[in-house]
Amino acid sequence: MNQKMNYKIILDSCGEIPEELKGNPQLTNVALVIRIGEETIIDDDTFDQASFLQKVAAYPTSPQSSCPSPDSYMKLLEGDEDCIFMITLSAELSGSYSCAELAVDLYREEHEEDEKKIYVFNSKSASCGETQIALKIMECADAGMDYDELVAEVEQYIEGMRTYFVLETLEHLRKNGRLTGVKAFVASTLNIKPVMGSTDEGSIQQLDQARGINKALQKMLDLIQKNTPDAAMKRLAIAHCNCKERALFIRDEINKRMQVKDIIITDTAGISSLYAGDGGIIVTI
């Protein structure tokens, strides 16, 4: 078995670090930024979800977000690690991936003598999808894989991962241009809730719809069950925005319907809270 590598994982702040792993020196976030009117909110450990949701509800237009600067990423590339793995929001949804790639190029130019290996993973997802990838990297490293084996294994994992979500409103996604190519929805006055998911490329598509959030969640569960024949080998992750009861409902329903390797539940961080909105549920498997 190969010697365990000395590595670090950098997630952009759309990816939630599970509570039990916060403080782990191998895991860190680089912050995205949210703007509500004249106020700037940094999506880091100071983020207050309850306060944020109140501000969003009171603000007449949709908040804006911006990805980390290349410099923010570069600062985290310093250190004595042999390998660094970066995980970003889907390149179809954010400039975070491009900024991370640029940061690596700039770092190489400034540190020609540094031979550390650096790889940027395009999650083709968001939120707990990034979390899943981080956990997969840790599993591969703990299993003694070398750098090339790990990268190949994790890229294959990303290709097989699917993201689903049901939100109370899609307005923040729509107003920030994240629903390009998605067909028009039935009027919200009918309380129609779309069931959304990721495409293979990492953009957003509509998978189904139902009247009311509870029926939409059931349809999402139907899709997860139908599309995951190898569930027993997979971990399921649930991220929720201020609706732990819904997250627990999804967990319990999954356990009734199918056997999975593990289930983790996280609270949405800042960027995920912006786009999921109060009451939003995101599932990756």
C-alpha positions as CSV (number, residue, x, y, z in Angstrom):
1,M,0.0,0.0,0.0
2,N,1.2,3.5,-0.8
3,Q,2.2,5.8,1.9
4,K,-0.6,8.1,2.9
5,M,-0.4,11.5,1.2
6,N,0.0,14.8,2.9
7,Y,-2.9,16.7,1.4
8,K,-5.4,19.5,1.8
9,I,-8.9,20.0,0.4
10,I,-10.2,23.4,-0.5
11,L,-13.9,23.8,-1.1
12,D,-15.6,27.0,-2.2
13,S,-18.0,28.1,0.4
14,C,-21.0,26.7,-1.4
15,G,-19.8,23.3,-0.2
16,E,-20.7,22.6,3.5
17,I,-18.2,21.0,5.8
18,P,-20.1,18.6,8.1
19,E,-20.1,19.6,11.8
20,E,-17.9,16.7,12.9
21,L,-15.2,17.7,10.4
22,K,-15.1,21.4,11.1
23,G,-11.6,22.2,12.5
24,N,-10.1,19.3,10.5
25,P,-6.8,20.9,9.1
26,Q,-7.2,18.9,5.9
27,L,-10.5,20.7,5.0
28,T,-11.0,24.4,4.4
29,N,-13.3,26.8,2.6
30,V,-12.7,29.8,0.5
31,A,-15.5,32.3,0.8
32,L,-17.9,33.6,-1.8
33,V,-19.6,36.9,-1.3
34,I,-23.2,37.9,-1.1
35,R,-24.6,41.4,-1.6
36,I,-28.0,42.5,-0.3
37,G,-28.3,46.1,-1.4
38,E,-25.3,48.0,0.1
39,E,-24.5,45.3,2.5
40,T,-21.8,42.7,1.8
41,I,-21.9,39.3,3.5
42,I,-18.9,37.1,3.6
43,D,-19.8,33.4,3.3
44,D,-17.5,32.1,6.0
45,D,-17.7,31.0,9.7
46,T,-19.4,34.3,10.6
47,F,-22.4,33.6,8.3
48,D,-25.7,33.8,10.3
49,Q,-28.4,31.9,8.4
50,A,-31.3,33.2,10.5
51,S,-30.3,36.8,10.1
52,F,-29.6,36.3,6.4
53,L,-33.0,34.9,5.7
54,Q,-34.7,37.8,7.5
55,K,-32.7,40.2,5.4
56,V,-33.5,38.4,2.1
57,A,-37.3,38.3,3.0
58,A,-37.2,42.1,3.7
59,Y,-35.2,43.1,0.6
60,P,-37.3,43.9,-2.5
61,T,-35.0,42.4,-5.1
62,S,-32.8,39.3,-5.2
63,P,-29.4,39.4,-3.6
64,Q,-26.3,38.9,-5.8
65,S,-23.4,36.6,-5.3
66,S,-19.8,36.7,-6.5
67,C,-17.2,34.0,-6.6
68,P,-13.8,34.0,-4.8
69,S,-11.0,35.9,-6.3
70,P,-8.0,34.0,-7.7
71,D,-6.0,35.7,-4.9
72,S,-8.3,34.1,-2.3
73,Y,-7.6,30.7,-3.7
74,M,-3.8,31.3,-4.1
75,K,-3.4,32.2,-0.4
76,L,-4.7,28.7,0.5
77,L,-2.3,27.0,-1.9
78,E,0.6,28.0,0.4
79,G,1.7,25.4,2.9
80,D,3.7,22.2,3.1
81,E,1.1,19.8,1.6
82,D,2.2,17.5,-1.2
83,C,-1.2,17.5,-2.8
84,I,-4.0,20.0,-2.9
85,F,-7.5,19.2,-4.1
86,M,-9.9,22.1,-4.9
87,I,-13.7,21.6,-5.3
88,T,-15.9,24.3,-6.8
89,L,-19.4,25.0,-7.7
90,S,-20.5,23.6,-11.1
91,A,-18.6,25.5,-13.8
92,E,-22.0,25.9,-15.6
93,L,-23.4,27.9,-12.6
94,S,-20.5,29.9,-11.3
95,G,-17.1,31.4,-12.2
96,S,-15.6,29.8,-9.1
97,Y,-14.1,26.9,-11.1
98,S,-12.4,29.3,-13.6
99,C,-11.0,31.4,-10.7
100,A,-9.6,28.3,-9.1
101,E,-8.0,27.2,-12.3
102,L,-6.5,30.7,-12.8
103,A,-5.2,30.7,-9.2
104,V,-3.3,27.5,-9.9
105,D,-1.7,28.9,-13.0
106,L,-0.7,32.1,-11.2
107,Y,0.6,30.1,-8.2
108,R,2.7,27.9,-10.6
109,E,4.2,31.1,-12.2
110,E,5.1,32.5,-8.8
111,H,6.4,29.3,-7.2
112,E,8.3,27.5,-9.9
113,E,10.2,25.5,-7.4
114,D,7.1,24.2,-5.7
115,E,6.4,20.7,-6.9
116,K,3.2,20.1,-5.0
117,K,0.4,18.6,-7.1
118,I,-2.8,20.6,-7.4
119,Y,-6.1,19.6,-9.0
120,V,-9.3,21.4,-9.4
121,F,-12.5,19.4,-9.4
122,N,-15.6,20.8,-11.1
123,S,-18.3,19.4,-8.9
124,K,-21.0,19.7,-11.6
125,S,-23.1,20.2,-8.5
126,A,-23.3,22.5,-5.5
127,S,-23.8,22.5,-1.7
128,C,-23.8,18.9,-0.4
129,G,-22.5,17.7,-3.8
130,E,-19.3,19.4,-3.0
131,T,-19.4,17.9,0.5
132,Q,-19.8,14.4,-1.1
133,I,-16.7,14.9,-3.3
134,A,-14.6,16.1,-0.3
135,L,-15.6,13.0,1.7
136,K,-14.8,10.8,-1.4
137,I,-11.3,12.4,-1.6
138,M,-10.7,11.7,2.1
139,E,-11.8,8.0,1.6
140,C,-9.5,7.6,-1.3
141,A,-6.6,9.2,0.5
142,D,-7.2,7.0,3.6
143,A,-7.3,3.9,1.4
144,G,-3.7,4.7,0.3
145,M,-4.4,5.8,-3.3
146,D,-1.7,7.9,-4.9
147,Y,-2.5,11.2,-6.6
148,D,-3.3,10.0,-10.1
149,E,-5.4,7.1,-8.8
150,L,-7.3,9.4,-6.5
151,V,-8.0,12.0,-9.3
152,A,-9.3,9.3,-11.6
153,E,-11.5,7.7,-9.0
154,V,-13.0,11.0,-7.8
155,E,-13.7,12.2,-11.4
156,Q,-15.5,8.9,-12.0
157,Y,-17.4,9.5,-8.8
158,I,-18.5,12.9,-10.0
159,E,-19.7,11.5,-13.3
160,G,-22.0,9.1,-11.4
161,M,-23.3,11.5,-8.8
162,R,-26.7,13.0,-9.2
163,T,-28.2,16.2,-7.6
164,Y,-31.9,16.8,-6.9
165,F,-33.6,19.7,-5.2
166,V,-37.0,21.0,-4.3
167,L,-37.4,24.7,-3.3
168,E,-40.2,26.9,-2.1
169,T,-39.2,29.4,-4.8
170,L,-36.9,29.5,-7.8
171,E,-36.8,33.2,-8.1
172,H,-33.3,33.7,-6.8
173,L,-32.0,31.2,-9.2
174,R,-34.0,32.7,-12.0
175,K,-33.0,36.3,-11.3
176,N,-29.3,35.5,-11.1
177,G,-29.4,33.7,-14.4
178,R,-28.9,30.1,-13.1
179,L,-31.9,28.7,-15.0
180,T,-30.8,29.4,-18.5
181,G,-32.5,26.8,-20.9
182,V,-35.0,25.6,-18.3
183,K,-38.5,25.8,-19.7
184,A,-41.1,28.1,-18.3
185,F,-42.9,26.9,-15.2
186,V,-46.6,26.8,-14.4
187,A,-47.8,29.9,-12.5
188,S,-46.7,29.9,-8.9
189,T,-50.3,30.9,-7.9
190,L,-51.2,27.2,-8.5
191,N,-48.6,26.2,-5.9
192,I,-46.8,24.1,-8.4
193,K,-43.3,23.1,-7.1
194,P,-40.8,21.8,-9.7
195,V,-38.5,19.0,-8.9
196,M,-35.1,20.1,-10.2
197,G,-31.9,18.3,-10.8
198,S,-28.4,18.4,-12.4
199,T,-27.6,17.7,-16.0
200,D,-24.5,15.6,-16.9
201,E,-22.7,18.9,-17.6
202,G,-23.7,20.4,-14.3
203,S,-26.4,22.9,-15.3
204,I,-30.0,22.8,-13.9
205,Q,-33.0,20.9,-15.4
206,Q,-36.6,20.3,-14.4
207,L,-37.3,16.7,-13.7
208,D,-40.9,16.7,-12.6
209,Q,-43.4,18.9,-10.7
210,A,-46.2,18.6,-8.2
211,R,-48.8,20.7,-6.5
212,G,-47.4,21.5,-3.1
213,I,-44.0,21.0,-1.5
214,N,-44.9,17.6,0.1
215,K,-45.9,16.0,-3.1
216,A,-42.9,17.4,-4.8
217,L,-40.6,15.9,-2.2
218,Q,-42.4,12.5,-2.8
219,K,-41.7,12.8,-6.5
220,M,-38.1,13.6,-5.8
221,L,-37.9,10.5,-3.6
222,D,-39.4,8.5,-6.5
223,L,-36.8,9.7,-8.9
224,I,-33.9,9.0,-6.5
225,Q,-35.2,5.5,-5.9
226,K,-35.6,4.9,-9.7
227,N,-32.3,6.4,-10.7
228,T,-30.1,4.7,-8.0
229,P,-30.0,1.0,-8.6
230,D,-26.7,0.7,-6.8
231,A,-27.8,2.6,-3.7
232,A,-26.3,0.2,-1.2
233,M,-22.9,1.3,-2.4
234,K,-23.6,5.0,-2.1
235,R,-23.7,7.7,0.5
236,L,-26.7,10.1,0.4
237,A,-26.3,13.7,1.5
238,I,-29.1,16.1,2.4
239,A,-28.6,19.9,2.8
240,H,-31.5,21.9,4.1
241,C,-32.2,25.6,4.5
242,N,-33.9,26.2,7.8
243,C,-36.1,23.1,7.5
244,K,-34.5,20.2,9.5
245,E,-37.9,18.5,9.8
246,R,-38.0,18.1,6.0
247,A,-34.4,16.8,5.9
248,L,-35.3,14.2,8.6
249,F,-38.4,13.3,6.6
250,I,-36.3,12.7,3.5
251,R,-33.8,10.6,5.5
252,D,-36.5,8.5,7.0
253,E,-38.3,7.9,3.7
254,I,-35.0,6.9,2.0
255,N,-34.4,4.4,4.8
256,K,-37.9,2.9,4.2
257,R,-37.5,2.7,0.4
258,M,-33.9,1.7,-0.1
259,Q,-30.6,0.7,1.5
260,V,-27.8,3.2,1.3
261,K,-24.3,3.1,2.6
262,D,-24.7,6.2,4.8
263,I,-26.8,9.4,5.1
264,I,-25.5,12.8,6.2
265,I,-27.4,16.0,6.8
266,T,-26.0,19.5,6.7
267,D,-27.3,23.0,7.1
268,T,-26.9,25.2,4.0
269,A,-24.1,27.8,4.2
270,G,-24.4,31.3,2.7
271,I,-24.5,30.7,-1.0
272,S,-26.6,27.6,-0.7
273,S,-29.0,29.4,1.6
274,L,-29.3,32.2,-1.0
275,Y,-30.2,29.9,-3.9
276,A,-32.1,27.2,-2.0
277,G,-34.1,29.8,0.0
278,D,-36.0,29.3,3.2
279,G,-37.4,25.8,3.2
280,G,-35.2,24.4,0.4
281,I,-34.0,20.8,0.2
282,I,-31.0,19.5,-1.8
283,V,-30.1,15.9,-2.1
284,T,-27.0,14.3,-3.7
285,I,-26.3,10.6,-4.2
